[in-house]
Amino acid sequence: MQLDLEPGDFVINPKNKQWGIGQIQSVIKNKITVNFQNHGKQVLDANFVDLEKVKKNEY
């Protein structure tokens, strides 16, 4: 589980890079809601998806 992620952070899903950069909307236990540029809002299970934080100079 990724405890270092919080609402407002920008991330990518390495398994679905075509989704584009996403912004975390909420983190509730192991459920992370992310709004992706190219794929809309997704609710992801942190136990199965390793999101990568995007540094500010990368978006």
Buried (B, 14 or more C-beta within 10 A) or exposed (E): EBEEBEEEBBBBBEEBEEBEBBBBBEBEEEEBBBEBEEBEEBEBEBEEBEBEBBEEEEE
